[in-house]
Amino acid sequence: MSAQLKPNSAIPINCSPEEWQARVELACCYRAVEHMGWHKDSIYNHISMRVPGPAVHFLLNPFGLMYQEVTASNLLKVDLNAEKVMPSPYPVFAPGFVVHASVHRLREDVKCVIHTHSIPGMAVSAQEQGLLPLTLASMGLSGRVAYYDCEGVTDDPAECEHIAAALGTKNALILRNHGLLACGSTVGQAFALMRKLEASCEVQVVAQAGGAKLRIPPPEVVAKIAGQASVSIAKPQLMGADKNKPARDLQWEAMQRLMERLDPGFAQ
C-alpha cells in the first residue's frame, strides 16, 4: 500500500511491523467506507481484518467511535469469541462481530470482511427478487452474490453457522431485510467488491424510482458479462508492454492515496 512504514519508524503500540501495517490499511478502509457514504453518523457496523501471523486474531473498530475516529492504534484486537487479546479502554460490540466471526471461522481464505447498512443496500435486501442485472456492474455480479434470510438480530453465536453456510464459497452476501456483506483475501478486494455491490444497489433503487419499465438483458448476455468480469477481477486487462506486468490492486492504491490526502489521521 502507499502508506508504507519508513525504515526505523516508531510503532506507537506493542505490535509487529506486519500487524501495524495491517492496522494502517484497515483504518484507511474505515475512512474510505465513510467517504463513499456507505456508513453515516453511527457507531454500529464493522469492518474486520485478520491479523497477520499464526494466531487467529482479528482487528475491528472500537465500539462507541464513528468511522472517522478509527485509527490504526485504537483498533481492537480480538479472538473469534470477540474477547479482547490486547488491552483497550473501548468495548467490543459482540452482536456486530457475530456476522464477521461466522465468515472468519469457516473461511480461512478470507482476510477482510466489510458489512454495511447503507440505504440502497438495505432497500435491495428488502426486495424479494434481490439484486437485478441492470448494469455492467450488477451483471458482473451475477451468480456471485449469496443470500441469507433474516432470523433476528445477529446476536446469537449459533447463527454464525447459518450465515457462513449461506455465503458458501462466494464473497458477496445480501442479508435479507438487513444489509450487505463483502469479503476478500485483501482489504482492497473486499472494498472493490463492496463498491460494486453498493453501486449496483443504488442504481437499482434509483431506476425503480423512475417508474419506467426496467430492461433486463437476455440471460446469455448476463452470463457472458459475468464471465468477463471474473477474468478482469483476477487480473486487470492491460495493453502493450504493460500486459505482462504482475497484477496490482491499482484501485485500492488510488483510494488509499485519496484518503491520505483527505483524511490522513487514520494512520496514527
JOHUSUL-V338508 format. One record per residue. SS is DSSP state (a for helix, b for strand, c for the rest). Layout:
ss
SS
SS
This chain:
ss
c
c
c
c
c
c
c
c
c
c
c
c
c
c
c
c
a
a
a
a
a
a
a
a
a
a
a
a
a
a
a
a
a
a
a
c
c
c
c
c
c
c
c
c
c
c
b
b
b
b
c
c
c
c
c
c
c
b
b
b
c
c
b
c
c
c
a
a
a
c
c
c
c
c
c
b
b
b
c
c
c
c
c
b
c
c
c
c
c
c
b
c
c
a
a
a
a
a
a
a
a
a
a
a
a
a
c
c
c
c
c
b
b
b
b
b
c
c
a
a
a
a
a
a
a
c
c
c
c
c
c
c
c
c
c
a
a
a
a
a
c
c
c
c
b
b
b
b
c
c
c
c
c
c
c
c
c
c
a
a
a
a
a
a
a
a
a
c
c
c
c
b
b
b
b
c
c
c
b
b
b
b
b
b
c
c
a
a
a
a
a
a
a
a
a
a
a
a
a
a
a
a
a
a
a
a
a
a
a
c
c
c
c
c
c
c
c
c
a
a
a
a
a
a
a
a
a
a
a
a
a
a
a
a
c
c
c
c
c
a
a
a
c
c
c
c
c
c
c
a
a
a
a
a
a
a
a
a
a
a
a
a
c
a
a
a
a
c
